[in-house]
Amino acid sequence: MTLVYFAWVRQKIGVAQETFPAPPGIHTVQDLIDHLQRRGGGYADVFADPSRLRAAVNQEHAPFNTALSPDDEVAFFPPVTGG
Amino acid sequence: MIAHIRIQPEDFDLNDEIEALTEKTTGIGAVASFVGVVRAEDGLTALTLEHYPGMTEKQIAACVEDANTRWPLLGVTIIHRIGTLTPGTRIVLVAVAAPHRGAAFLACEFLMDYLKTRAPFWKREDRETETSWVEPRTSDAEAAARWK
């Protein structure tokens, strides 16, 4: 899996992108959030309040119950503010 | 329907873009355009825009396709600038060509509303003493929701 981060999510985690060999038990975006939150540090900070976050799977907006596959690109970011 | 979607640091020229949008298409009776400008707010020195390359273009293209199913459109140009912009400079262009003005006006507003809530851009405000990420406005979500 590839994980990508934007805006303050990227700043707090400290990287823009990382390869993530998903361990067993991660079936949905929510599972991934729970897992990353347990990594501590910037991850704990970012994922402590998932209501502030939005996710995309393979570049489509994705609710947290979206199912994940090993080759997915999963992005986490704050609500968008363009325009 | 021809769609031109560009994400770029450079500024754009409205006249050039309308010329390019209309020159090769017949049947156009109306062009409606919207230009967004970086608002000069107290203490704001710059606005920096980050985006998600790939997803941005995909989401904007999906908004254009959606608009095209709602109104008979002949062409759409959407340009969104990225990088660091100073107050008073242009940030976004939506231009819509259609046979009649009703479709052009409505599709232009629809595209701006959808772009603001779906295209993955994030604005950071740089002020003299601090920087902060812009929070989404509920009015933007409400504006997009009325097209459902």
gemmi code that builds the backbone of each chain (N, CA, C; Angstrom):
import gemmi

chains = {
    "A": [
        ("MET", (0.842, -1.192, 0.000), (0.000, 0.000, 0.000), (0.882, 1.248, 0.000)),
        ("THR", (0.404, 2.287, -0.657), (1.127, 3.559, -0.602), (0.269, 4.541, 0.178)),
        ("LEU", (0.881, 5.210, 1.142), (0.151, 6.207, 1.924), (0.658, 7.587, 1.539)),
        ("VAL", (-0.240, 8.524, 1.312), (0.158, 9.903, 0.988), (-0.587, 10.874, 1.895)),
        ("TYR", (0.103, 11.952, 2.225), (-0.428, 12.918, 3.196), (-0.317, 14.334, 2.634)),
        ("PHE", (-1.278, 15.163, 2.992), (-1.259, 16.546, 2.520), (-1.528, 17.540, 3.640)),
        ("ALA", (-1.120, 18.786, 3.369), (-1.366, 19.934, 4.259), (-0.841, 19.650, 5.668)),
        ("TRP", (-1.624, 19.972, 6.717), (-1.070, 19.799, 8.077), (-0.891, 18.337, 8.435)),
        ("VAL", (-1.562, 17.436, 7.755), (-1.361, 16.001, 8.009), (0.081, 15.632, 7.624)),
        ("ARG", (0.503, 16.099, 6.463), (1.878, 15.868, 5.989), (2.895, 16.507, 6.939)),
        ("GLN", (2.600, 17.728, 7.360), (3.543, 18.427, 8.240), (3.715, 17.717, 9.572)),
        ("LYS", (2.611, 17.247, 10.149), (2.704, 16.600, 11.462), (3.368, 15.231, 11.386)),
        ("ILE", (3.108, 14.503, 10.292), (3.700, 13.173, 10.151), (5.160, 13.286, 9.734)),
        ("GLY", (5.465, 14.311, 8.954), (6.863, 14.567, 8.590), (7.301, 13.980, 7.266)),
        ("VAL", (6.426, 13.219, 6.606), (6.722, 12.722, 5.254), (5.487, 12.941, 4.378)),
        ("ALA", (5.718, 13.048, 3.064), (4.608, 13.259, 2.134), (4.039, 11.929, 1.654)),
        ("GLN", (4.895, 10.897, 1.671), (4.493, 9.607, 1.100), (5.297, 8.489, 1.733)),
        ("GLU", (4.699, 7.336, 1.899), (5.445, 6.185, 2.411), (4.833, 4.883, 1.894)),
        ("THR", (5.689, 3.879, 1.797), (5.204, 2.547, 1.423), (4.812, 1.844, 2.711)),
        ("PHE", (3.655, 1.209, 2.667), (3.129, 0.607, 3.890), (2.719, -0.829, 3.614)),
        ("PRO", (3.547, -1.804, 4.037), (3.137, -3.202, 3.874), (2.064, -3.494, 4.933)),
        ("ALA", (0.823, -3.490, 4.506), (-0.279, -3.592, 5.467), (-0.257, -4.922, 6.204)),
        ("PRO", (-0.227, -4.880, 7.525), (-0.275, -6.128, 8.289), (-1.678, -6.734, 8.226)),
        ("PRO", (-1.807, -8.018, 8.584), (-3.135, -8.641, 8.564), (-4.086, -7.878, 9.488)),
        ("GLY", (-5.347, -7.880, 9.141), (-6.331, -7.238, 10.019), (-6.732, -5.854, 9.556)),
        ("ILE", (-6.051, -5.336, 8.514), (-6.436, -4.015, 8.000), (-7.298, -4.209, 6.754)),
        ("HIS", (-8.599, -4.075, 6.945), (-9.535, -4.329, 5.850), (-10.169, -3.054, 5.322)),
        ("THR", (-10.213, -2.004, 6.155), (-10.882, -0.760, 5.753), (-10.008, 0.453, 6.100)),
        ("VAL", (-10.422, 1.611, 5.583), (-9.725, 2.854, 5.921), (-9.721, 3.054, 7.439)),
        ("GLN", (-10.840, 2.759, 8.081), (-10.921, 2.914, 9.548), (-9.889, 2.027, 10.250)),
        ("ASP", (-9.716, 0.789, 9.784), (-8.697, -0.097, 10.376), (-7.313, 0.536, 10.257)),
        ("LEU", (-7.061, 1.146, 9.086), (-5.764, 1.771, 8.832), (-5.560, 2.962, 9.779)),
        ("ILE", (-6.603, 3.761, 9.958), (-6.535, 4.903, 10.882), (-6.183, 4.409, 12.293)),
        ("ASP", (-6.873, 3.361, 12.735), (-6.630, 2.833, 14.085), (-5.183, 2.349, 14.223)),
        ("HIS", (-4.695, 1.695, 13.174), (-3.325, 1.182, 13.195), (-2.307, 2.320, 13.251)),
        ("LEU", (-2.498, 3.321, 12.382), (-1.538, 4.425, 12.312), (-1.539, 5.238, 13.607)),
        ("GLN", (-2.712, 5.355, 14.201), (-2.821, 6.113, 15.455), (-1.937, 5.491, 16.536)),
        ("ARG", (-1.815, 4.167, 16.490), (-1.021, 3.462, 17.507), (0.485, 3.571, 17.276)),
        ("ARG", (0.886, 4.146, 16.126), (2.319, 4.333, 15.880), (2.910, 5.418, 16.784)),
        ("GLY", (2.066, 6.255, 17.355), (2.553, 7.310, 18.247), (3.093, 8.521, 17.501)),
        ("GLY", (3.714, 9.438, 18.208), (4.314, 10.639, 17.627), (3.322, 11.452, 16.815)),
        ("GLY", (3.777, 11.918, 15.652), (2.926, 12.717, 14.780), (1.696, 11.955, 14.323)),
        ("TYR", (1.841, 10.632, 14.157), (0.691, 9.801, 13.736), (-0.419, 9.843, 14.783)),
        ("ALA", (-0.026, 9.684, 16.043), (-1.006, 9.698, 17.134), (-1.751, 11.027, 17.130)),
        ("ASP", (-1.001, 12.100, 16.907), (-1.571, 13.443, 16.890), (-2.574, 13.585, 15.734)),
        ("VAL", (-2.159, 13.187, 14.537), (-3.003, 13.331, 13.344), (-4.273, 12.486, 13.434)),
        ("PHE", (-4.108, 11.230, 13.863), (-5.236, 10.292, 13.799), (-6.049, 10.219, 15.095)),
        ("ALA", (-5.697, 11.068, 16.071), (-6.437, 11.070, 17.345), (-7.888, 11.490, 17.126)),
        ("ASP", (-8.106, 12.413, 16.179), (-9.465, 12.898, 15.927), (-9.777, 12.768, 14.433)),
        ("PRO", (-10.182, 11.563, 14.004), (-10.411, 11.328, 12.567), (-11.518, 12.200, 11.977)),
        ("SER", (-12.362, 12.821, 12.822), (-13.424, 13.676, 12.272), (-12.830, 14.894, 11.566)),
        ("ARG", (-11.576, 15.220, 11.855), (-10.908, 16.353, 11.192), (-10.281, 15.936, 9.865)),
        ("LEU", (-10.320, 14.630, 9.557), (-9.635, 14.104, 8.380), (-10.604, 13.665, 7.294)),
        ("ARG", (-10.080, 13.648, 6.071), (-10.781, 13.035, 4.949), (-9.810, 12.039, 4.323)),
        ("ALA", (-10.361, 11.057, 3.601), (-9.503, 10.049, 2.977), (-9.848, 9.913, 1.502)),
        ("ALA", (-8.859, 9.455, 0.750), (-9.099, 9.091, -0.644), (-8.430, 7.748, -0.883)),
        ("VAL", (-9.090, 6.887, -1.650), (-8.505, 5.603, -2.026), (-8.394, 5.603, -3.542)),
        ("ASN", (-7.169, 5.435, -4.025), (-6.894, 5.479, -5.467), (-7.467, 6.756, -6.099)),
        ("GLN", (-7.263, 7.860, -5.373), (-7.595, 9.203, -5.847), (-9.090, 9.484, -5.991)),
        ("GLU", (-9.911, 8.682, -5.274), (-11.340, 8.977, -5.190), (-11.658, 9.222, -3.716)),
        ("HIS", (-12.501, 10.228, -3.434), (-12.914, 10.467, -2.058), (-13.512, 9.182, -1.495)),
        ("ALA", (-13.128, 8.835, -0.272), (-13.530, 7.539, 0.271), (-13.973, 7.661, 1.723)),
        ("PRO", (-15.199, 7.200, 2.034), (-15.611, 7.147, 3.441), (-14.749, 6.128, 4.191)),
        ("PHE", (-14.723, 6.254, 5.521), (-13.806, 5.419, 6.309), (-14.162, 3.925, 6.289)),
        ("ASN", (-15.367, 3.575, 5.827), (-15.700, 2.143, 5.752), (-15.310, 1.522, 4.403)),
        ("THR", (-14.592, 2.292, 3.572), (-14.143, 1.776, 2.265), (-13.162, 0.617, 2.461)),
        ("ALA", (-13.363, -0.455, 1.710), (-12.487, -1.626, 1.794), (-11.160, -1.342, 1.096)),
        ("LEU", (-10.079, -1.900, 1.621), (-8.742, -1.670, 1.070), (-8.136, -2.944, 0.484)),
        ("SER", (-7.299, -2.758, -0.549), (-6.531, -3.855, -1.147), (-5.046, -3.518, -1.017)),
        ("PRO", (-4.175, -4.544, -1.090), (-2.742, -4.315, -0.857), (-2.103, -3.285, -1.794)),
        ("ASP", (-2.622, -3.140, -3.018), (-1.996, -2.213, -3.966), (-2.590, -0.803, -3.946)),
        ("ASP", (-3.478, -0.541, -3.011), (-4.154, 0.764, -3.009), (-3.233, 1.921, -2.644)),
        ("GLU", (-3.588, 3.096, -3.194), (-2.961, 4.350, -2.766), (-3.978, 5.027, -1.850)),
        ("VAL", (-3.607, 5.183, -0.600), (-4.537, 5.775, 0.374), (-3.992, 7.133, 0.814)),
        ("ALA", (-4.843, 8.157, 0.711), (-4.415, 9.508, 1.085), (-5.223, 9.986, 2.283)),
        ("PHE", (-4.549, 10.719, 3.165), (-5.219, 11.377, 4.298), (-4.918, 12.867, 4.222)),
        ("PHE", (-5.963, 13.659, 4.432), (-5.797, 15.110, 4.339), (-6.938, 15.810, 5.065)),
        ("PRO", (-6.783, 17.113, 5.341), (-7.899, 17.851, 5.930), (-8.965, 18.122, 4.863)),
        ("PRO", (-10.171, 18.543, 5.253), (-11.171, 18.925, 4.257), (-10.573, 19.947, 3.281)),
        ("VAL", (-10.962, 19.833, 2.012), (-10.313, 20.643, 0.976), (-10.752, 22.106, 1.058)),
        ("THR", (-9.846, 22.999, 0.632), (-10.118, 24.438, 0.729), (-9.649, 25.205, -0.513)),
        ("GLY", (-9.848, 24.600, -1.681), (-9.420, 25.289, -2.904), (-10.430, 26.286, -3.401)),
        ("GLY", (-10.211, 26.755, -4.600), (-11.135, 27.664, -5.246), (-10.841, 29.120, -4.966)),
    ],
    "B": [
        ("MET", (-18.296, 18.352, -26.327), (-17.878, 19.303, -25.291), (-16.374, 19.157, -25.043)),
        ("ILE", (-15.673, 20.282, -25.139), (-14.224, 20.244, -24.925), (-13.914, 20.798, -23.539)),
        ("ALA", (-13.111, 20.057, -22.776), (-12.725, 20.537, -21.448), (-11.221, 20.774, -21.393)),
        ("HIS", (-10.854, 21.956, -20.945), (-9.438, 22.278, -20.722), (-9.260, 22.433, -19.220)),
        ("ILE", (-8.427, 21.564, -18.625), (-8.197, 21.624, -17.181), (-6.701, 21.791, -16.950)),
        ("ARG", (-6.333, 22.853, -16.262), (-4.902, 23.084, -16.019), (-4.662, 23.469, -14.559)),
        ("ILE", (-3.631, 22.868, -13.984), (-3.185, 23.212, -12.637), (-1.792, 23.780, -12.843)),
        ("GLN", (-1.573, 25.016, -12.470), (-0.303, 25.650, -12.827), (0.051, 26.773, -11.856)),
        ("PRO", (1.360, 27.035, -11.687), (1.753, 28.171, -10.846), (1.508, 29.508, -11.562)),
        ("GLU", (1.565, 29.487, -12.893), (1.492, 30.728, -13.668), (0.108, 31.369, -13.628)),
        ("ASP", (0.108, 32.675, -13.836), (-1.128, 33.435, -13.978), (-1.758, 33.090, -15.335)),
        ("PHE", (-2.999, 33.549, -15.534), (-3.682, 33.324, -16.811), (-4.271, 34.635, -17.288)),
        ("ASP", (-4.576, 34.678, -18.588), (-5.193, 35.862, -19.175), (-6.611, 35.482, -19.607)),
        ("LEU", (-7.587, 36.160, -19.042), (-8.984, 35.817, -19.285), (-9.345, 35.896, -20.768)),
        ("ASN", (-8.905, 36.953, -21.422), (-9.239, 37.106, -22.849), (-8.656, 35.975, -23.689)),
        ("ASP", (-7.398, 35.625, -23.419), (-6.759, 34.531, -24.164), (-7.515, 33.221, -23.949)),
        ("GLU", (-7.930, 32.990, -22.719), (-8.613, 31.735, -22.400), (-9.990, 31.661, -23.065)),
        ("ILE", (-10.699, 32.782, -23.089), (-12.020, 32.783, -23.735), (-11.861, 32.617, -25.245)),
        ("GLU", (-10.835, 33.253, -25.784), (-10.531, 33.104, -27.210), (-10.288, 31.613, -27.531)),
        ("ALA", (-9.447, 30.972, -26.731), (-9.102, 29.562, -26.956), (-10.330, 28.661, -26.774)),
        ("LEU", (-11.199, 29.037, -25.847), (-12.394, 28.230, -25.559), (-13.401, 28.299, -26.708)),
        ("THR", (-13.446, 29.416, -27.390), (-14.502, 29.634, -28.382), (-14.060, 29.493, -29.829)),
        ("GLU", (-12.752, 29.568, -30.108), (-12.310, 29.720, -31.502), (-12.672, 28.548, -32.424)),
        ("LYS", (-12.661, 27.323, -31.888), (-12.877, 26.183, -32.794), (-14.249, 25.550, -32.672)),
        ("THR", (-15.135, 26.181, -31.913), (-16.451, 25.582, -31.673), (-17.546, 26.465, -32.248)),
        ("THR", (-18.449, 25.853, -32.993), (-19.577, 26.632, -33.514), (-20.799, 26.391, -32.638)),
        ("GLY", (-21.716, 27.329, -32.682), (-22.954, 27.176, -31.926), (-22.923, 27.835, -30.564)),
        ("ILE", (-21.795, 28.451, -30.205), (-21.706, 29.096, -28.889), (-22.478, 30.410, -28.912)),
        ("GLY", (-23.371, 30.572, -27.943), (-24.108, 31.823, -27.826), (-23.804, 32.559, -26.540)),
        ("ALA", (-23.083, 31.896, -25.639), (-22.810, 32.517, -24.345), (-21.552, 31.936, -23.720)),
        ("VAL", (-20.782, 32.805, -23.102), (-19.647, 32.363, -22.286), (-19.782, 33.039, -20.931)),
        ("ALA", (-19.858, 32.244, -19.877), (-19.866, 32.803, -18.517), (-18.552, 32.427, -17.871)),
        ("SER", (-17.958, 33.384, -17.162), (-16.684, 33.072, -16.515), (-16.663, 33.587, -15.088)),
        ("PHE", (-15.883, 32.897, -14.263), (-15.665, 33.308, -12.882), (-14.169, 33.345, -12.650)),
        ("VAL", (-13.685, 34.435, -12.050), (-12.278, 34.546, -11.678), (-12.209, 34.751, -10.173)),
        ("GLY", (-11.530, 33.855, -9.488), (-11.331, 34.002, -8.046), (-10.029, 34.752, -7.807)),
        ("VAL", (-10.039, 35.629, -6.793), (-8.879, 36.477, -6.483), (-8.499, 36.265, -5.019)),
        ("VAL", (-7.211, 36.262, -4.732), (-6.750, 36.141, -3.339), (-7.164, 37.407, -2.594)),
        ("ARG", (-8.093, 37.233, -1.647), (-8.616, 38.386, -0.914), (-7.549, 38.965, 0.014)),
        ("ALA", (-7.411, 40.286, -0.022), (-6.450, 40.956, 0.865), (-7.091, 41.086, 2.235)),
        ("GLU", (-6.700, 40.205, 3.147), (-7.242, 40.269, 4.501), (-6.172, 40.830, 5.420)),
        ("ASP", (-6.599, 41.283, 6.582), (-5.685, 41.885, 7.557), (-4.457, 41.022, 7.820)),
        ("GLY", (-3.297, 41.539, 7.554), (-2.058, 40.855, 7.915), (-1.652, 39.732, 6.989)),
        ("LEU", (-2.480, 39.416, 5.985), (-2.145, 38.311, 5.077), (-1.043, 38.755, 4.105)),
        ("THR", (0.065, 38.015, 4.109), (1.161, 38.372, 3.197), (1.150, 37.481, 1.958)),
        ("ALA", (0.699, 36.236, 2.107), (0.647, 35.325, 0.960), (-0.272, 34.151, 1.259)),
        ("LEU", (-0.718, 33.512, 0.185), (-1.529, 32.311, 0.269), (-0.768, 31.233, -0.501)),
        ("THR", (-0.544, 30.077, 0.141), (0.185, 29.014, -0.549), (-0.749, 27.838, -0.776)),
        ("LEU", (-0.835, 27.409, -2.036), (-1.748, 26.314, -2.385), (-1.015, 25.031, -2.677)),
        ("GLU", (-1.467, 23.978, -1.972), (-0.935, 22.635, -2.184), (-2.060, 21.816, -2.823)),
        ("HIS", (-1.716, 20.811, -3.620), (-2.762, 19.953, -4.174), (-2.265, 18.528, -4.303)),
        ("TYR", (-3.165, 17.648, -4.710), (-2.863, 16.218, -4.831), (-2.787, 15.924, -6.327)),
        ("PRO", (-1.581, 15.967, -6.912), (-1.456, 15.775, -8.364), (-2.095, 14.452, -8.790)),
        ("GLY", (-2.823, 14.472, -9.865), (-3.498, 13.257, -10.335), (-4.943, 13.267, -9.869)),
        ("MET", (-5.140, 13.284, -8.554), (-6.511, 13.294, -8.039), (-7.197, 14.611, -8.384)),
        ("THR", (-6.453, 15.697, -8.342), (-7.048, 17.008, -8.634), (-7.664, 17.023, -10.032)),
        ("GLU", (-6.864, 16.624, -11.016), (-7.330, 16.638, -12.408), (-8.533, 15.698, -12.576)),
        ("LYS", (-8.439, 14.531, -11.927), (-9.509, 13.527, -12.007), (-10.820, 14.054, -11.413)),
        ("GLN", (-10.726, 14.709, -10.262), (-11.924, 15.215, -9.592), (-12.538, 16.376, -10.374)),
        ("ILE", (-11.691, 17.236, -10.914), (-12.224, 18.364, -11.692), (-12.881, 17.838, -12.970)),
        ("ALA", (-12.249, 16.856, -13.613), (-12.831, 16.268, -14.830), (-14.199, 15.645, -14.512)),
        ("ALA", (-14.317, 15.024, -13.343), (-15.601, 14.415, -12.950), (-16.662, 15.501, -12.725)),
        ("CYS", (-16.255, 16.639, -12.169), (-17.190, 17.761, -11.975), (-17.673, 18.282, -13.334)),
        ("VAL", (-16.750, 18.359, -14.293), (-17.106, 18.851, -15.632), (-18.070, 17.871, -16.305)),
        ("GLU", (-17.793, 16.575, -16.164), (-18.694, 15.568, -16.745), (-20.087, 15.659, -16.135)),
        ("ASP", (-20.125, 15.868, -14.834), (-21.396, 16.012, -14.127), (-22.151, 17.234, -14.678)),
        ("ALA", (-21.446, 18.356, -14.801), (-22.071, 19.586, -15.331), (-22.624, 19.349, -16.731)),
        ("ASN", (-21.871, 18.583, -17.515), (-22.271, 18.337, -18.908), (-23.517, 17.460, -19.023)),
        ("THR", (-23.806, 16.687, -17.975), (-25.045, 15.896, -17.998), (-26.243, 16.752, -17.563)),
        ("ARG", (-25.969, 17.872, -16.882), (-27.052, 18.723, -16.378), (-27.455, 19.812, -17.361)),
        ("TRP", (-26.468, 20.306, -18.124), (-26.733, 21.399, -19.072), (-26.057, 21.090, -20.402)),
        ("PRO", (-26.593, 21.623, -21.493), (-25.948, 21.400, -22.797), (-24.757, 22.353, -22.949)),
        ("LEU", (-23.556, 21.854, -22.671), (-22.371, 22.703, -22.702), (-21.556, 22.448, -23.966)),
        ("LEU", (-20.845, 23.456, -24.419), (-19.995, 23.306, -25.604), (-18.507, 23.334, -25.264)),
        ("GLY", (-18.170, 23.909, -24.124), (-16.760, 23.927, -23.723), (-16.605, 24.432, -22.296)),
        ("VAL", (-15.571, 23.930, -21.627), (-15.284, 24.378, -20.261), (-13.773, 24.544, -20.124)),
        ("THR", (-13.355, 25.641, -19.516), (-11.945, 25.819, -19.159), (-11.871, 26.042, -17.654)),
        ("ILE", (-11.053, 25.237, -16.993), (-10.818, 25.438, -15.569), (-9.311, 25.515, -15.351)),
        ("ILE", (-8.877, 26.620, -14.771), (-7.457, 26.787, -14.431), (-7.392, 27.080, -12.940)),
        ("HIS", (-6.587, 26.316, -12.224), (-6.385, 26.583, -10.796), (-4.900, 26.769, -10.564)),
        ("ARG", (-4.544, 27.890, -9.961), (-3.127, 28.131, -9.680), (-2.715, 27.446, -8.380)),
        ("ILE", (-1.424, 27.087, -8.321), (-0.847, 26.488, -7.115), (0.423, 27.261, -6.764)),
        ("GLY", (0.970, 26.970, -5.601), (2.169, 27.673, -5.152), (1.793, 28.881, -4.327)),
        ("THR", (2.718, 29.823, -4.230), (2.518, 30.977, -3.352), (2.001, 32.179, -4.137)),
        ("LEU", (0.854, 32.689, -3.685), (0.188, 33.797, -4.376), (0.015, 34.963, -3.399)),
        ("THR", (0.149, 36.154, -3.900), (0.015, 37.327, -3.031), (-1.403, 37.894, -3.131)),
        ("PRO", (-1.846, 38.622, -2.103), (-3.192, 39.193, -2.124), (-3.412, 40.034, -3.380)),
        ("GLY", (-4.615, 39.897, -3.946), (-4.957, 40.664, -5.134), (-4.692, 39.931, -6.438)),
        ("THR", (-4.018, 38.775, -6.374), (-3.734, 38.056, -7.621), (-4.819, 37.021, -7.906)),
        ("ARG", (-4.937, 36.678, -9.182), (-5.932, 35.689, -9.607), (-5.518, 34.300, -9.121)),
        ("ILE", (-6.499, 33.503, -8.733), (-6.201, 32.156, -8.218), (-6.909, 31.075, -9.025)),
        ("VAL", (-8.117, 31.356, -9.520), (-8.873, 30.314, -10.224), (-9.726, 30.918, -11.337)),
        ("LEU", (-9.868, 30.146, -12.414), (-10.755, 30.540, -13.516), (-11.677, 29.380, -13.853)),
        ("VAL", (-12.963, 29.685, -13.971), (-13.914, 28.734, -14.549), (-14.608, 29.479, -15.681)),
        ("ALA", (-14.520, 28.966, -16.893), (-15.210, 29.584, -18.029), (-16.023, 28.506, -18.735)),
        ("VAL", (-17.272, 28.825, -19.019), (-18.188, 27.852, -19.613), (-18.813, 28.428, -20.868)),
        ("ALA", (-18.739, 27.661, -21.956), (-19.370, 28.063, -23.213), (-20.582, 27.175, -23.462)),
        ("ALA", (-21.696, 27.804, -23.866), (-22.944, 27.066, -24.098), (-23.735, 27.770, -25.196)),
        ("PRO", (-24.753, 27.112, -25.722), (-25.560, 27.782, -26.746), (-26.308, 28.998, -26.182)),
        ("HIS", (-26.738, 28.906, -24.914), (-27.529, 29.989, -24.319), (-27.013, 30.348, -22.931)),
        ("ARG", (-27.324, 31.574, -22.476), (-26.721, 32.071, -21.234), (-27.157, 31.315, -19.981)),
        ("GLY", (-28.398, 30.798, -19.975), (-28.879, 30.131, -18.762), (-27.964, 28.994, -18.355)),
        ("ALA", (-27.641, 28.139, -19.302), (-26.771, 26.989, -19.021), (-25.374, 27.461, -18.629)),
        ("ALA", (-24.881, 28.495, -19.310), (-23.520, 28.979, -19.035), (-23.415, 29.519, -17.608)),
        ("PHE", (-24.389, 30.354, -17.215), (-24.372, 30.922, -15.855), (-24.451, 29.817, -14.806)),
        ("LEU", (-25.417, 28.918, -14.975), (-25.642, 27.881, -13.963), (-24.460, 26.925, -13.858)),
        ("ALA", (-23.952, 26.495, -15.011), (-22.841, 25.536, -14.988), (-21.596, 26.163, -14.372)),
        ("CYS", (-21.393, 27.442, -14.600), (-20.225, 28.138, -14.043), (-20.300, 28.133, -12.514)),
        ("GLU", (-21.461, 28.454, -11.980), (-21.621, 28.479, -10.526), (-21.534, 27.069, -9.932)),
        ("PHE", (-22.166, 26.112, -10.611), (-22.103, 24.713, -10.193), (-20.649, 24.234, -10.132)),
        ("LEU", (-19.889, 24.518, -11.179), (-18.498, 24.052, -11.224), (-17.662, 24.670, -10.111)),
        ("MET", (-17.866, 25.944, -9.816), (-17.116, 26.563, -8.710), (-17.494, 25.913, -7.379)),
        ("ASP", (-18.789, 25.700, -7.163), (-19.237, 25.087, -5.906), (-18.669, 23.677, -5.749)),
        ("TYR", (-18.690, 22.913, -6.830), (-18.192, 21.541, -6.757), (-16.682, 21.504, -6.599)),
        ("LEU", (-16.010, 22.375, -7.336), (-14.551, 22.432, -7.254), (-14.105, 22.742, -5.815)),
        ("LYS", (-14.799, 23.673, -5.179), (-14.407, 24.087, -3.823), (-14.555, 22.971, -2.802)),
        ("THR", (-15.476, 22.050, -3.043), (-15.708, 21.004, -2.045), (-15.138, 19.640, -2.452)),
        ("ARG", (-14.722, 19.486, -3.696), (-14.244, 18.161, -4.160), (-12.806, 18.115, -4.639)),
        ("ALA", (-12.325, 19.207, -5.225), (-10.960, 19.170, -5.763), (-9.969, 19.277, -4.598)),
        ("PRO", (-8.975, 18.369, -4.561), (-8.064, 18.340, -3.413), (-6.981, 19.429, -3.459)),
        ("PHE", (-7.404, 20.626, -3.049), (-6.482, 21.748, -2.861), (-6.551, 22.149, -1.395)),
        ("TRP", (-5.452, 22.657, -0.880), (-5.428, 23.182, 0.492), (-4.692, 24.501, 0.493)),
        ("LYS", (-5.301, 25.474, 1.193), (-4.708, 26.813, 1.263), (-4.042, 27.018, 2.619)),
        ("ARG", (-2.836, 27.540, 2.575), (-2.144, 27.941, 3.808), (-1.990, 29.449, 3.794)),
        ("GLU", (-2.393, 30.086, 4.876), (-2.264, 31.541, 4.971), (-0.956, 31.890, 5.656)),
        ("ASP", (-0.172, 32.734, 4.998), (1.070, 33.211, 5.609), (0.837, 34.631, 6.104)),
        ("ARG", (1.028, 34.817, 7.408), (0.926, 36.154, 7.993), (2.285, 36.540, 8.536)),
        ("GLU", (2.413, 37.785, 8.946), (3.746, 38.241, 9.348), (4.336, 37.410, 10.472)),
        ("THR", (3.503, 36.977, 11.416), (4.056, 36.266, 12.566), (3.739, 34.777, 12.576)),
        ("GLU", (2.846, 34.307, 11.706), (2.455, 32.893, 11.777), (1.924, 32.399, 10.429)),
        ("THR", (1.838, 31.059, 10.304), (1.173, 30.476, 9.146), (0.083, 29.550, 9.670)),
        ("SER", (-1.009, 29.438, 8.928), (-2.071, 28.527, 9.352), (-2.807, 27.984, 8.131)),
        ("TRP", (-3.295, 26.749, 8.246), (-4.067, 26.137, 7.163), (-5.499, 26.637, 7.250)),
        ("VAL", (-6.067, 26.969, 6.101), (-7.429, 27.497, 6.056), (-8.416, 26.392, 6.425)),
        ("GLU", (-9.384, 26.724, 7.271), (-10.438, 25.767, 7.651), (-11.552, 25.832, 6.607)),
        ("PRO", (-12.198, 24.704, 6.327), (-13.305, 24.742, 5.362), (-14.472, 25.554, 5.920)),
        ("ARG", (-15.218, 26.215, 5.038), (-16.389, 26.982, 5.460), (-17.632, 26.134, 5.267)),
        ("THR", (-18.546, 26.197, 6.227), (-19.790, 25.435, 6.071), (-20.611, 26.006, 4.913)),
        ("SER", (-20.446, 27.317, 4.630), (-21.205, 27.921, 3.529), (-20.808, 27.314, 2.181)),
        ("ASP", (-19.555, 26.864, 2.062), (-19.128, 26.214, 0.813), (-19.815, 24.858, 0.651)),
        ("ALA", (-19.921, 24.107, 1.760), (-20.587, 22.805, 1.715), (-22.066, 22.996, 1.391)),
        ("GLU", (-22.671, 24.032, 1.977), (-24.092, 24.311, 1.729), (-24.318, 24.713, 0.271)),
        ("ALA", (-23.378, 25.500, -0.264), (-23.505, 25.937, -1.662), (-23.451, 24.732, -2.598)),
        ("ALA", (-22.573, 23.769, -2.296), (-22.456, 22.580, -3.140), (-23.676, 21.671, -2.984)),
        ("ALA", (-24.234, 21.629, -1.766), (-25.342, 20.711, -1.473), (-26.622, 21.072, -2.225)),
        ("ARG", (-26.771, 22.359, -2.576), (-28.037, 22.753, -3.227), (-28.150, 22.208, -4.658)),
        ("TRP", (-27.070, 21.672, -5.216), (-27.130, 21.127, -6.585), (-27.522, 19.659, -6.598)),
        ("LYS", (-27.707, 19.062, -5.445), (-28.007, 17.627, -5.363), (-29.277, 17.266, -6.124)),
    ],
}
model = gemmi.Model(1)
for chain_id, residues in chains.items():
    chain = gemmi.Chain(chain_id)
    for i, (resn, *xyz) in enumerate(residues, 1):
        res = gemmi.Residue()
        res.name, res.seqid = resn, gemmi.SeqId(i, " ")
        for name, pos in zip(("N", "CA", "C"), xyz):
            atom = gemmi.Atom()
            atom.name, atom.element = name, gemmi.Element(name[0])
            atom.pos, atom.b_iso = gemmi.Position(*pos), 0.0
            res.add_atom(atom)
        chain.add_residue(res)
    model.add_chain(chain)
structure = gemmi.Structure()
structure.add_model(model)
structure.setup_entities()
